[in-house]
Amino acid sequence: MNSRKMTQEKTNVIIFGGEIVGSLLALILAENGMRVVLIEKKSLEDLSSDYYDGRSYALNAGTKNLLSFLDIWDEIREKVQTVSKVLLQQGLETSRPQPLELKLSNYDIGTSSIFHMVEDRFLKNVILKKIKKSTNITHLTSKIVKSQRVKGSLIEITLNDGFILKSEIAIGADGFPSRSATRAKVRSSGWNYNQSSIVGVVRHENNHENQAIQFFLPAGPLAILPLTGNRSCYVWTMDTKEAKLLNKLDGEQFLEKLTEVFNNFRGKLTLDTPKSIFPLSLAMARSLVKERFALVGDSAHNIHPIAGQGLNLGIRDVACLSEVLILASRNGEDIGGAVVLDRYSKWRHSDILALSLFTDVTNKIFSNDNAILQISRGLAFNLINRSPIIKKYLMKEASGSIGDVPKLLEGKEI
């Protein structure tokens, strides 16, 4: 126990995890009058760092609407790259791209873009500035939660320095694997893909022309995602053993391998950031809620990056949970009560399950050299290319504008 005198504080909401998803949830709740304590194990210096490991996000229309509502979009606009064309191309036994492809355009859905790309560092820094300015958010950094337990109508959190927090509800947004979920005894189901993604950014000779490319190679997909300044983020997925060997190569050797697999789609390449490697797995919490506790983002679901929807799925959690809690608070309900939390769980369950299974099945179908599947994939691409209705539906689904859409993803006030 810390030698200093123990202190206590009561608040409305405690959020574990101060990265993008947890911070956005804190901002929404705070702007609607709730007092929020945001707990992050990283230091403020680390959170504010300009270090960039190449991670970038594909933001769909719903996410853009939410960021616009929070006055974040205008602050990152100059750092955002519009994507108006997408090329999906499958590979054969040579592990090289082949001309069995699907082309998508913003004209297919009558919008100015399909999605937007933004670098992790720019989005996080703008959100952090908003957090600092909020009078309803207490931002605790370099903190580790030692315990969490329900006591009557409150949940009690004890930090590593002995500080005790009490609130009506605690929310896990601390990523995968989630320590807050473990403390709440929420188990997850899933499996290891035995794949890893190597991620980084390259500069290239040719203009990307606002086009994103995804090559479905036998070992796993290669995504080439346009960024500002004639650069692209790459997410190169393959067998973990092979990925570790590639990750050990020096810059020049790795660039040679990367140039080969890019198949000259961007001309001459130069590395713009160091490369990073991330192991891939599927994990879904068996329950999104427990007594006075809820999960959002990667704490609730860790999915394959093949569709680039991980952050969008987490932000959809944020939009749904915040709407449920804010409306419950206005109606005088207990925001941490089982009745309220059950609304969130029912709202999100089918959407999370559907996207998790879609990314899992898509990866299994495309990451192989099976001749029958090669033919089937080619026929599917051809069918979608020839059907504007199917193409439009798939793109609308990816934009987050189909189904029971929360108000913030429509750009509307709760």
N, C-alpha and C positions, 0 to 999 in steps of 0.2 A: 504493500500500500504506500502511496505517495505520502511523504512526511508533512506536506502542507495540509492545512485544514480542508476537509472535504466540503464541497459546495454543491448545491442543487439548482436546477432550473426547469421550469415547466413551459412547454410550448405546444403548438397544435400538431405539428408534423416534424418527424425526424427522417432525414433521407441519408442512407449510407451510400457514398460514392459521389464524388464531385466532378466526374467527367461530363461529357455532353448530355447524355440522357438525364442523369440525376440533376444537373444544373438547370436544364430547361424546365423540368418539373418544378423545381424550387421557384424559379422565376414566375411561372404561371400561377402557382398557388399564392405566392407572396403578393402578386399584383391584384389578387382577388381577396386580399385582407387577411390571409392566414400567416401566422408566425411560424417560420421554418428554420430548423437547424440542419445545416448541410455538413456532413462529416466526411472528411477525405483523409486517407492515410498518407498521400503524397504531401510534400511541402509546398508552400505557396510559390517558392522559387522554381520548383519543378513544373508546377502547373502553368507558370508564366513563361517558361522557357521557349525560345524560338527554335530550339533544336527540331529538325524535321527528318523523320525516318522514311518518308515517302508515302505514308498513309493518307489516302484521300477518300472522299465520300461521294457517291452518286445520290443526289437529292431529288426525290420525285416532286410532283406538283403539290401534293398534300404537305410535305415537309416545308416546301417553299412558303406555302400559305401560313403555316404556323410561325415560321421565322419572321415573316413579314408582319404578322400580328404583334410580335414581340419587339418590333423595330430593330431586328437584327439583320434582316436581309439587305437593307440599304447600306449598312456598314460594311458588309462583305461583298457587295455587288461587283466592285472592280476586281475582286480576286476570284470571281466565279466564272467558270467556263460553260457556255451553253453547248449542249449536245443536240444536234438536229438530225443526225443520221446514225444508224447503227447497222453494222455488218456482222452477221453471225455466220461462221464458216466452219464446217467440220473437217476433221483430219482423218487420214487413212493409216494403213500399217506403217507408212514411212515416218509417222509422227511429224508430218509437215502438213500445212493447210492445203486443202483440195477444193476445187470449184463446186462444192455442193453447199449453197449458201442461201441465207435469208436476209433480205434488205428491208429495213424499217426507216421511215422518214417522219418528220414532224407533220408533213402534209397528210399523212395517213389518219391523223387524229385532229387535224385542223387547228394546231397550236403553233407557237413560235419555237417550241423546243420539245424534246422528248424527256430530257432530264438535265440536271446541272451538276458539274463537278466542282468541288472545293477542297482545298488542302486542309488537313486536320488542324494544323497550327493556327490558321486564320480564323476558323470557326470557333475554336476553343478560346482564343484570346479575346474575341469580342464578347462571348458569353461570360467570361470571367470578369470583364469590366462591368457588365450589367449586374453581376452578383455583388460586386463591391459597392455599387451605388444603391442597392436595395436596402431600405431601412427595416424590412420585415424578414431579412435573411441573416442569420448568424452563421458565418462560414468558419468552421473549425478545421484547420489543416494540420498535417503531421500527427494525426490522432488515430489510435487503434482502439476498437471496441473490445472490451474484455468480456462483457456479458450483456444479454438482453433477456428480459422476462416480463411476463404480463402480471400486473398487480392490480386486481380489481378492474376499474374502467380505464386504466392507463397502461402503457408499456414503459418499462424502466430500462435505461441504457447506462451502463457504467463504462467510462473511458479509462485508458491506461494511466492517466494522471489522477484517478480517483473521482473525477467530476461525474456527477450523476444527472442524467437528463430524463424527464418524463414527458410523455406526449400521448395524444389520443390514438396515433397511428405511427408506425415506422414503415419505411419503404426501402426495399433493397434495390439499389441501382449500382452495385459495386462490381459488376462484370462477371465474367466466367473464369474459374469457378467461384460461386458466390459464397462468401463467408457468412453473410447475413442469413442466407437461405439455410445454411448448415446449422447456424445457431437456432433458427426457427424450426429445425427438424423437417425441412422441406426436401424431399428426395427428388432426384431427376432420373430420366430414362434417356438412353441414347447409345451411341457407339463411336469408336475411333475410326476415322476414314483411312488411316495409314497414309494420309496425304499431308503435305505442307505447302504453303504458298510463300514464294519469294516475292517481296514487294519493294518497289523503288520508283524513281523518276528518271526519265531520260530526256535530253534535248535531241531534236532531230532536224535533219536537213530540209525535209519536205513539210509543207503546211498540213496540219491534220484536218483542216476544212470542217471542223466541228463534228468529226466522225469518231464514234467509238467502235472498236472491233473486238470480237471475241472469237478466238480459234478454239474449237473443241478438239483437242489432241487426245490420243489414246491414254496417255498418263494422267491427263487432267486439263482443264481449260487454261488458256492464256488470254487475259483481258488487257487491252490497250486503251486507256481512257484519257481523252484529251484534257489538258490543263492550259491555263493562260501562258502566254509567252512562248508558243510553239514548243511545248513540252508535253509529255504524256506520262501518266502513271501506269506501271505494269503490275499485274498480279498473275504470277506464273505458278500454277499449281501442278504438282506431280507427286509421285511416290516419295514418301518421307526420306527414305535412304538416298535416293537420287538427289533430292533437294538439299540434303545436308552436304553432299559432295560438291554440288554446284556452289553452295554458299561459302565453301572453303576456298574457292578460286579467288585469285587476285582480280583487281578491277579489269585489267586488260583481257585476261582469259575469260572472265564472265561476260564481258561485253561482246566478245567473239561469239559465244554461245547464244546470247540474247539477239544479236544481229541476225544470226541464222534463222532463229525461230520467228522473228518479226517478218521474215520473207520479203524484205525490202519495201514494206508498206509505208515506212516513214523516211526512207533514205538513210543516210549516214547517221549513226547514233553516237551520243556521248553521255556518260553517266552524270546525272545532276545531283543525286543523293547516294549515300551508302545504301546497300541492300539490307533488308531485314527478312527474317524467316519466322513464319507462324504455323504451328501445328493445327490441323483441322479435325473437328469432331462435331457430332450432333448431340445436343443435350436439350431436353425439354423438362421443365419443372412439372412434377406430377400434379401440383396444385399452385395456382397463382396467388392464393391467399391463405393465410392462417389467422389465428386469433390476433387481431390488431396489427396485422402485417400483410404487406403486398409486395409483389415482385414486378419489375419492369426491365425492359432491355435485355442485354445479354445475361443478366442474372436469372431471367425467366426462360430464355431460349437462345441457344448458341447454334447458328445454322451455317451451312456451307456458303461460301461467298460467290458461288457460281452465278447468281442472279443480281448480285450487288445490292441486296435489299435489307441487309442487317440493320443499319442505322435507321432506315425508314420504318422498319417493323418496330424498333424500340421507341421511336418518336410517336408512332401510332398508339403504343401502350400509354405513353405520357399524355397524349390528347384525350384518350378514353378515361384514364384514371382521374385526371384533373377535372374533367367534366362531371364525373360521378361524385367526386368529393366536394366540389364547389356547389353543385346543386343540392347535395345532401345538407351541407352546412347552411345554405340559405333557408332550407326547409326545417331547420332546427333538429336535424337527425344527428346521431352519434356517428361521426365520419369514420371511426374505427370499428364500428359494429358489424356483426356478421351479415346483416341484411344489406348494408351499403356495399361491403366488399364483394358480396356475391354478385351484385350487378356488374361490377368490373370483370369478375372472372367469367361470367356467362358471355359478356360482350366480346372478350378477347379470345376465348378458347378456340373457336372454330377457325378464325383467321390465322392464329399462330400455328395450329396444327396443319392447315392447308399449305401454308408457305414452307413450313419445315419439311413436309413430305414432298412438295414440289421440287425443292432444291436437292433433296436427297435422291429422288428418282431420276431427275435430270442428270445429276452427276454420274449415277450408275449407268444410265443409258448411253451417255456420250463418252465417258472415259474408258473406252475399250476398242478393240479391233474386230469385234464380232461382225461377220459379213452380213448376216440377216439384219442386224441392227443398223448397219451402215446403209443398207437399202431402205429400211423403214425411215431412218432419219432424213434421207434425201427426199423421199416421198412426202414426209411431213413438211419439210421446208418448201417444197413445190406447192403443196396444197395451201399453205399460209400465204405464200407469195401471190397466189391467184385469187385469194379470197379477202377482199377488203374488210368484210364483216368480222372474220376471225382475227385478222391482224389488228383491227381497231379495238376489239374486245381485249385482246392480250395486252395491248399498250395501255388501255384505260385501267386495267387491273393493276398493272405495274405502277401506274401513277397514283394509286391510292384513292381513286375517285369512284370506286364501285363498292356496293354493300352499305352497311350501316355506318356511314362516315361521321366521326365526331366533328363538332362545330369548328374547332380550331383548324382542322385540316381543310375545311372549306373557306377558311379566312373569316369566319364569323365569331362574334363575341359569345361567350357562354352565358 
